Amino acid sequence: MLAYFASQPLPLHPHNGVLQAWLELGVVGALAVAAILILVVGGIERVARRNRAAAPLFALFSTGALIFGSTFGAWQSWWQAALWLVAALAIAVVNGADSPDGGARR
């Protein structure tokens, strides 16, 4: 019985990014994650007012949020790298669509 209490309180990530942020970072971390998500959605909304590139951005965000909320550990390096890569590519596409020539190279 004592061996049970001597083990780690959370030996494996909970496969839920929101729950993992709450458990590992506490209230402050959960609020920080919520603030980041609100800023991202606000940025997508600002892009939506300028052009039609917002539909794919909302799709990317929704897909990432769904996966973040249901599988994997939030801090796994390959997952973080995939999110940052997709975000960088999305920003590049949106910035190319905003250019006067539509992102076309001459």
Phi and psi restraints in degrees (value plus and minus 20) as a CYANA .aco file:
   2 LEU   PHI     -87.7   -47.7
   2 LEU   PSI     -49.7    -9.7
   3 ALA   PHI     -83.9   -43.9
   3 ALA   PSI     -52.0   -12.0
   4 TYR   PHI     -82.6   -42.6
   4 TYR   PSI     -63.0   -23.0
   5 PHE   PHI     -96.9   -56.9
   5 PHE   PSI     -38.6     1.4
   6 ALA   PHI    -103.6   -63.6
   6 ALA   PSI     -30.2     9.8
   7 SER   PHI     -98.0   -58.0
   7 SER   PSI     152.9   192.9
   8 GLN   PHI     -87.0   -47.0
   8 GLN   PSI     123.1   163.1
   9 PRO   PHI     -89.5   -49.5
   9 PRO   PSI     -51.6   -11.6
  10 LEU   PHI    -157.3  -117.3
  10 LEU   PSI      60.9   100.9
  11 PRO   PHI     -89.8   -49.8
  11 PRO   PSI     -39.4     0.6
  12 LEU   PHI    -160.1  -120.1
  12 LEU   PSI     131.0   171.0
  13 HIS   PHI     -85.3   -45.3
  13 HIS   PSI     131.9   171.9
  14 PRO   PHI    -102.4   -62.4
  14 PRO   PSI     -15.3    24.7
  15 HIS   PHI      39.9    79.9
  15 HIS   PSI      13.2    53.2
  16 ASN   PHI    -173.2  -133.2
  16 ASN   PSI      91.7   131.7
  17 GLY   PHI     -80.9   -40.9
  17 GLY   PSI     -60.8   -20.8
  18 VAL   PHI     -85.9   -45.9
  18 VAL   PSI     -66.9   -26.9
  19 LEU   PHI     -84.4   -44.4
  19 LEU   PSI     -59.8   -19.8
  20 GLN   PHI     -84.1   -44.1
  20 GLN   PSI     -62.8   -22.8
  21 ALA   PHI     -82.6   -42.6
  21 ALA   PSI     -61.6   -21.6
  22 TRP   PHI     -84.2   -44.2
  22 TRP   PSI     -66.1   -26.1
  23 LEU   PHI     -90.0   -50.0
  23 LEU   PSI     -60.6   -20.6
  24 GLU   PHI    -108.4   -68.4
  24 GLU   PSI     -49.3    -9.3
  25 LEU   PHI    -129.6   -89.6
  25 LEU   PSI     -32.2     7.8
  26 GLY   PHI      57.6    97.6
  26 GLY   PSI    -184.8  -144.8
  27 VAL   PHI     -84.1   -44.1
  27 VAL   PSI     -62.7   -22.7
  28 VAL   PHI     -82.3   -42.3
  28 VAL   PSI     -64.2   -24.2
  29 GLY   PHI     -86.1   -46.1
  29 GLY   PSI     -60.1   -20.1
  30 ALA   PHI     -83.5   -43.5
  30 ALA   PSI     -60.4   -20.4
  31 LEU   PHI     -86.6   -46.6
  31 LEU   PSI     -56.7   -16.7
  32 ALA   PHI     -85.4   -45.4
  32 ALA   PSI     -63.3   -23.3
  33 VAL   PHI     -82.9   -42.9
  33 VAL   PSI     -62.9   -22.9
  34 ALA   PHI     -82.6   -42.6
  34 ALA   PSI     -61.0   -21.0
  35 ALA   PHI     -84.1   -44.1
  35 ALA   PSI     -60.8   -20.8
  36 ILE   PHI     -83.7   -43.7
  36 ILE   PSI     -64.4   -24.4
  37 LEU   PHI     -83.5   -43.5
  37 LEU   PSI     -59.4   -19.4
  38 ILE   PHI     -85.6   -45.6
  38 ILE   PSI     -60.3   -20.3
  39 LEU   PHI     -83.8   -43.8
  39 LEU   PSI     -60.0   -20.0
  40 VAL   PHI     -84.6   -44.6
  40 VAL   PSI     -66.7   -26.7
  41 VAL   PHI     -83.5   -43.5
  41 VAL   PSI     -59.4   -19.4
  42 GLY   PHI     -82.7   -42.7
  42 GLY   PSI     -59.5   -19.5
  43 GLY   PHI     -84.2   -44.2
  43 GLY   PSI     -61.4   -21.4
  44 ILE   PHI     -84.2   -44.2
  44 ILE   PSI     -58.7   -18.7
  45 GLU   PHI     -84.9   -44.9
  45 GLU   PSI     -58.6   -18.6
  46 ARG   PHI     -84.4   -44.4
  46 ARG   PSI     -58.4   -18.4
  47 VAL   PHI     -86.0   -46.0
  47 VAL   PSI     -56.4   -16.4
  48 ALA   PHI     -82.4   -42.4
  48 ALA   PSI     -50.0   -10.0
  49 ARG   PHI     -92.5   -52.5
  49 ARG   PSI     -45.9    -5.9
  50 ARG   PHI    -109.1   -69.1
  50 ARG   PSI     -60.1   -20.1
  51 ASN   PHI    -172.0  -132.0
  51 ASN   PSI    -198.8  -158.8
  52 ARG   PHI    -111.0   -71.0
  52 ARG   PSI      -8.7    31.3
  53 ALA   PHI     -94.2   -54.2
  53 ALA   PSI     -22.9    17.1
  54 ALA   PHI     -92.9   -52.9
  54 ALA   PSI     -50.6   -10.6
  55 ALA   PHI     -79.6   -39.6
  55 ALA   PSI     -69.3   -29.3
  56 PRO   PHI     -84.7   -44.7
  56 PRO   PSI     -53.2   -13.2
  57 LEU   PHI     -85.9   -45.9
  57 LEU   PSI     -63.1   -23.1
  58 PHE   PHI     -83.6   -43.6
  58 PHE   PSI     -56.8   -16.8
  59 ALA   PHI     -84.6   -44.6
  59 ALA   PSI     -63.9   -23.9
  60 LEU   PHI     -82.5   -42.5
  60 LEU   PSI     -65.4   -25.4
  61 PHE   PHI     -82.9   -42.9
  61 PHE   PSI     -64.6   -24.6
  62 SER   PHI     -83.1   -43.1
  62 SER   PSI     -62.3   -22.3
  63 THR   PHI     -84.1   -44.1
  63 THR   PSI     -66.2   -26.2
  64 GLY   PHI     -82.1   -42.1
  64 GLY   PSI     -61.2   -21.2
  65 ALA   PHI     -86.6   -46.6
  65 ALA   PSI     -58.9   -18.9
  66 LEU   PHI     -83.5   -43.5
  66 LEU   PSI     -65.9   -25.9
  67 ILE   PHI     -86.9   -46.9
  67 ILE   PSI     -62.1   -22.1
  68 PHE   PHI     -79.6   -39.6
  68 PHE   PSI     -57.1   -17.1
  69 GLY   PHI    -104.3   -64.3
  69 GLY   PSI     -26.0    14.0
  70 SER   PHI    -150.6  -110.6
  70 SER   PSI     -37.5     2.5
  71 THR   PHI    -165.2  -125.2
  71 THR   PSI     147.1   187.1
  72 PHE   PHI      43.7    83.7
  72 PHE   PSI     148.4   188.4
  73 GLY   PHI    -112.2   -72.2
  73 GLY   PSI     122.3   162.3
  74 ALA   PHI     -85.3   -45.3
  74 ALA   PSI     -47.1    -7.1
  75 TRP   PHI    -123.3   -83.3
  75 TRP   PSI      -9.9    30.1
  76 GLN   PHI     -86.0   -46.0
  76 GLN   PSI     113.7   153.7
  77 SER   PHI     -82.9   -42.9
  77 SER   PSI     -59.5   -19.5
  78 TRP   PHI     -88.2   -48.2
  78 TRP   PSI     -53.5   -13.5
  79 TRP   PHI     -90.0   -50.0
  79 TRP   PSI     -64.9   -24.9
  80 GLN   PHI     -81.3   -41.3
  80 GLN   PSI     -62.7   -22.7
  81 ALA   PHI     -82.4   -42.4
  81 ALA   PSI     -60.8   -20.8
  82 ALA   PHI     -84.4   -44.4
  82 ALA   PSI     -62.8   -22.8
  83 LEU   PHI     -83.2   -43.2
  83 LEU   PSI     -65.2   -25.2
  84 TRP   PHI     -86.2   -46.2
  84 TRP   PSI     -57.6   -17.6
  85 LEU   PHI     -85.0   -45.0
  85 LEU   PSI     -65.9   -25.9
  86 VAL   PHI     -83.4   -43.4
  86 VAL   PSI     -61.1   -21.1
  87 ALA   PHI     -83.0   -43.0
  87 ALA   PSI     -63.2   -23.2
  88 ALA   PHI     -84.1   -44.1
  88 ALA   PSI     -62.6   -22.6
  89 LEU   PHI     -85.2   -45.2
  89 LEU   PSI     -59.2   -19.2
  90 ALA   PHI     -84.3   -44.3
  90 ALA   PSI     -62.0   -22.0
  91 ILE   PHI     -84.1   -44.1
  91 ILE   PSI     -61.4   -21.4
  92 ALA   PHI     -83.0   -43.0
  92 ALA   PSI     -61.5   -21.5
  93 VAL   PHI     -85.9   -45.9
  93 VAL   PSI     -64.3   -24.3
  94 VAL   PHI     -84.9   -44.9
  94 VAL   PSI     -63.1   -23.1
  95 ASN   PHI     -85.2   -45.2
  95 ASN   PSI     -55.0   -15.0
  96 GLY   PHI     -88.1   -48.1
  96 GLY   PSI     -56.3   -16.3
  97 ALA   PHI     -91.6   -51.6
  97 ALA   PSI     -45.6    -5.6
  98 ASP   PHI    -100.8   -60.8
  98 ASP   PSI     -36.3     3.7
  99 SER   PHI     -89.9   -49.9
  99 SER   PSI     135.4   175.4
 100 PRO   PHI     -80.2   -40.2
 100 PRO   PSI     -52.3   -12.3
 101 ASP   PHI    -112.6   -72.6
 101 ASP   PSI     -10.5    29.5
 102 GLY   PHI      54.4    94.4
 102 GLY   PSI      -2.6    37.4
 103 GLY   PHI      66.8   106.8
 103 GLY   PSI     -16.5    23.5
 104 ALA   PHI     -99.3   -59.3
 104 ALA   PSI     119.5   159.5
 105 ARG   PHI    -114.2   -74.2
 105 ARG   PSI     123.0   163.0
